[in-house]
Amino acid sequence: MTDKDLPALSIADLQSLLRRREVSASEVIDALRKRIQSVDGEIGAYLSLDIDGAMKEAEEANVDLPLGGVPVAIKDIINVMGQPCTCASNILRGYRSPYDATIIQKLRTAGAIPFGKTNLDEFAMGSSTENSAVKLTRNPWDLSRVPGGSSGGSAAAVATDAAFGALGSDTGGSIRQPAALSGVVGFKPTYGRVSRFGLVAFASSLDQIGPLTKTVRDSALILNATAGHDPRDSTSLNEPVPDFAAKLGNDLRGIRLGLPKEYMIEGIDPQVRAAVDDAVKKMNSLGADIVDVSLPHTDYAVAVYYILATAEASANLARFDGVRYGHRAENPKDMLDLYGRTREQGFGPEVKRRIILGTYVLSSGYYDAYYLRAQKVRELIRQDFARAFETVDALISPTSPVPAFKLGERTEDPLQMYLADIFTIAANLAGICGISVPCGFAKVEGHRLPIGLQLLGKPLGEAGILQMAHAYEQSTDWHKARPPIAPAK
Ligand code: GLN
């Protein structure tokens, strides 16, 4: 195994090499560093790296732990002690985290090494990573396209073997959609399954942290290490945590998969539709029964999401006032001037748009018409899923209606950007779990662009959809494909 081959390994394969002492944790960090140096100049997945810190941890790593010696990249919206946490925003430039998020503590307890912070849309608001105030991240399959978002840095790092696995956060699709567009696995656990303590809050009733990985098994391994109740997050679920890898390897006999008829809309790219149709046939041939289901309130999901998410964001982002964190405007006349100019200078256009929208829907006189009504429709959307899960074990759909779009193509039109998440958003509103796994490629302008298959599962049904995704993945070669980026000499 040379330095060159090491970074291509899955977490599971890396872990067995480490355990057999065929490679040391320090050699792994060194190989990863070289890989990042050779590919990330072009891709731009990372915002910061702490090689020295990672090396020190590697020297002391206990490789017999579940993730012993495995480096994991972290979306730069999760606090890692001593590291920057910019949320890709100017308002947090220069800020360093004084503590570890619970999920980082859990990763460390499992022996993993948090390694590098990855790019995102500012405060996770976006679907292309273009809202980052720091830099662009490019899609590794076609450098003129977006990697998806908001966890685009994590997706691109994993896709280019510049990370063995990464954490992302998913408020309306931000793990699953970039996973689909970049050709990796992305997993959003049930709301409350993983502690949000130390995740910078965007929309607290929707946010959830999860893994982006090369294989379904690797997602199960990260979930094993990171799920569970946390007294510091009052919304975290006090439920037993099963072994999420235990059912991997089972086939699909007896499983019922539902095709939501409302998801078969006009705007789906024909190549995406064909790939998903093939995937459904494949799952059927592996033993699953396929049935039609209805989610009647689907049409309202995007509108409801943009009322609730912006309302929550406007409250959560009130803390960035120039007093407590990061950027502070110079020579303020008084307190209001300090708040106003700090926020004017610190936040980008999309974040401002959402704060304004969120403040509006919460303001007296409009609260009942927008916020309250959206809450009611959210409940109807949740009931749609609950009813569907009475007859099926999981729902199946494309993750994104289109493959990766061009850089700049949707930045002038926020509505077009919002529509990138039509298939992912409802899962957050309903609090259920979902996974995206590679299911083919679209051929566009001479490039192969990855397509993702989404499986949605009932609350706490993670082990089931991991099993189904794994059975599908193992019957295909899609997850073995690598983007054609040429490493620098
Ligand atoms: N793209 C959606 C948004 O812009 C979802 C983002 C996310 O899941 N963080 O809000």
Residues whose N, C-alpha, C, O or C-beta is under 5 A from the ligand:
A	BS01	LIG	A124 M125 G126 S127 G149 S150 S169 D170 T171 G172 G173 S174 D421
